[in-house]
Amino acid sequence: MKENDFIYESNQLIDGKVKWIAPSNIALVKYWGKKSVQLPENPSISFTLSDCVTETEVIYFAKKRKKEFVDFDYSFDGNPKKEFDSKIELFFKRIYKYVPWVRNFYFQIKSKNSFPHSSGIASSASFMASLSLCLMDIEKSLFPKMKLDYFNNKASFLSRLGSGSASRSINGPICLWGYSPLLKNSNDYYAVEFGRSIHDVFKTYRDTILIIDDKKKKISSSMGHELMKNHPFSNQRIIQSNKNLDSLMHILKTGDLEGFIKIVELEALSLHALMMTSNPSYILIKPETLYVINKIIDFREITKTPICFTLDAGPNLHLLYPENFSSKVLDFINSELINHCKNGKFILDKVGEGAKKI
């Protein structure tokens, strides 16, 4: 589908309420750096999670007068969050061309997370995905003959304009965003499912998230992407990520766990190396993050357990491992790692199937 295919206009005026849950996702091959507005410099691929979700409800009322371009109120966990308003307003400005009917409504937007926000667990992704799905649900009520593929593709397209990685939080279990000649229909405008030719071991993969620090990041992902524009290693990074994606797409079909571990950990460390070599440079990982990484590597070498780590743009570690090693990994966490988590907190999650209406 082309960009202009997503433009839809309606003058219908109805009141209603919709609610969607959208998951976070964890990128295996990371995207870091943007071209144009919310388009990736390189393709990325991710596991869709199951339990780390954002629930968003949108109550909408037809406006009697079109006084403002965007008319909304937002609350998080039942409380107004004015600091989020500018991000939501920018999102509406970016999507207005594609959903001009929003000018006819006043929106009450309410959301809550099952996990800490602004700490590197892609909370922007799950929120923007859930908000976009709510808007698409409203659009579907205005356009009842809308097909499911169009609904999902446009939800991914819209969510990308709020948070790039949100495009990968609509479907599951594995989604790719960005053009790759190896996957049909892949493109920079919305994410597509990897397909069903996934090796069985990855269909039930586990992701346990160790909360090293639950505070808001000092440098946002948006700022980090911006710093890639003049980064001395940006061209090399694009080459590296495409090579890693090519290898990983083969691995996801064959079930090569050793190859999976090598690429996923390389991608995580490359992401944070790019942050540390930006100008100005910055560090999001914490001393406890590095300590736990070394414990994971030692545990894997000693026990031959196929566990690996990855990180998003933050200090918290995702432990990825096959389902049949769950008990062994949980014992390891409780005996060796839990004291290095903030308040002993970690989140048990797994690969999921995508967003759902509630």
Secondary structure, DSSP 8 states (H G I E B T S, - for coil): --GGGG---------EEEEEEEEEEEEEE----EETTTEESS-EEEEEEEEEEEEEEEEEEE-SS---S--EEEEETTEE-HHHHHHHHHHHHHHTTT-GGGGGEEEEEEEEESS-SSSSS-HHHHHHHHHHHHHHHHHHHHSTT--HHHHHHHHHHHHHTT-GGGGGGSB-SEEEES--TTSTT--SSS-EE--S---HHHHT-EEEEE-S--S--SS-HHHHHHTTTT-TTHHHHHHHHHHHHHHHHHHHHHT-HHHHHHHHHHHHHHHHHHHHTSSS------HHHHHHHHHHHHHHHHH----EEEE-SSS-EEEEE-GGGHHHHHHHIIIIIGGGSGGG-EEEEEB--B-EE-
